[in-house]
Amino acid sequence: MTTGRELLARPGAAAAEMGTGRDMGPGWLPVRRDAIADDAQLASWIAVALSGSGGPG
């Protein structure tokens, strides 16, 4: 399972915030459009979402 820290290290990922400085936790990661520009990149992130990865760590 991929941890939140590992996912944050991927290009285009960031920690989600609900308002400035209010971290939403390790399971919420917005991904920039350029990081999912092709089918392979998008499929990679969809696989992460479906696996339930991205929790604490």
C-alpha positions in Angstrom: 0.0 0.0 0.0 1.3 3.4 -0.9 1.4 5.9 2.0 0.3 9.5 1.9 4.0 10.7 2.1 4.9 8.6 -0.9 2.0 10.0 -2.9 2.8 13.6 -1.9 6.3 13.0 -3.4 4.7 12.3 -6.8 4.8 15.1 -9.3 1.7 17.3 -9.2 0.4 16.1 -5.8 -0.2 18.4 -2.9 -1.7 18.2 0.5 -5.4 19.3 0.4 -6.5 22.2 2.5 -9.9 23.3 3.5 -9.1 27.0 3.7 -5.6 28.4 4.2 -3.6 26.3 6.6 -6.4 23.7 7.4 -5.0 20.4 6.3 -7.6 17.9 5.3 -5.5 14.9 6.2 -3.4 12.3 4.4 -6.3 10.8 2.4 -7.0 14.0 0.4 -4.6 14.9 -2.4 -5.4 17.3 -5.2 -3.4 16.5 -8.3 -2.5 19.1 -10.9 -3.9 18.8 -14.4 -0.4 18.4 -15.9 0.3 15.4 -13.7 -2.7 13.5 -15.3 -2.2 14.8 -18.8 -2.1 11.4 -20.5 -4.0 8.1 -20.1 -1.1 6.3 -18.2 -0.7 9.1 -15.7 -4.5 9.3 -15.1 -4.8 5.5 -14.8 -2.0 5.5 -12.2 -3.9 8.0 -10.0 -7.2 6.1 -10.5 -5.5 2.9 -9.4 -4.3 4.7 -6.2 -7.9 5.9 -5.5 -9.4 2.5 -6.0 -6.8 0.8 -3.8 -7.6 2.9 -0.8 -4.0 4.0 -0.6 -2.9 7.3 0.7 -3.6 6.9 4.4 -1.3 7.9 7.2 2.3 7.4 6.8 
